[in-house]
């Protein structure tokens, strides 16, 4: 580590999910499979959207960005974990650990803001349909996506700089499969009160503000849908939000249970399982959630398949 922060540790040991070699074999196969499905599925979503002019709309523009972020989000973690399982080398340099934490936090928060942008799109489409094209114009959509990326990276940079200033002079074993904020804070021999305060206040704001915005948006959407006279009409309108709501529930249900709480309640085993869900499983499921019941996406994928034949 750098001399300026008076630390004696230059690398950490990532224990991973288990030390049992037999369990590691099927875990390696499972995570490799999920990673390949994630990269393949989300790449197909991106290619299908950009290759079909009918999908050049705000909702699919946000979805293509979400798919890109999901690929990046998982790539920050899974390849390193697979290499560790394959080589049985668990060491990771402090600088690489910080870099992994930085990109993990940045992509995770970007995911959150993009979900909020998609909620805004649904709100305007359902509650203000006559003004939809005026409000959700290409410039507005680009600004929303750019802001999502910029704010997320600034947030992550703040946490990374504060983490780099800490001293790590005791145990260097991380009871996790990647470098996350809380496991690193637990190993520091410095005063981490500023880091914990920032994580709980500013971190909670960055995570919860998109979630609150999404919740309020769907309150107004529900009110608008309930005004539709026919049951079939209500179902048709609300069905356009089904995929988004599913992803929001899965993503925020796991994120909030891990991060929006005091560090004293941190549980290694429980949190590792929950973290697997939102870092690996949900990004893998997103392409299926957004395409299985979406006729436009199915048609775009069929066109893409015909082009590749």
Buried (B, 14 or more C-beta within 10 A) or exposed (E): BEEEBEBEBEBBBBBBBEEEEEEBEEBBEEBBEBBEBBBEBBBBBBBBBBEBEEBEBBBBBBBBBBBBBBBBBBBBBBEBBBEBBEEEEBEBEBEBBBBBBBBBBBBBBBBBBBBBBBBBBBBBBBBBEEEBEEBBEEEBBEEBBEEBBEBBBEBBEBBBEBBBBBBBBEEBEBBBBBBBBBBBBBBBBBEBEEBBEBBBEEBBEBBBEBBEBBEEBBEEBBEBBEEBEEEEEBEEBBEBBBBBBBBBEBBBEBBBBBBBEEBEEBEEEEBBEBBBBBBBBBBBBBBEBBBEEBEBBEBBBEBBEEEEE
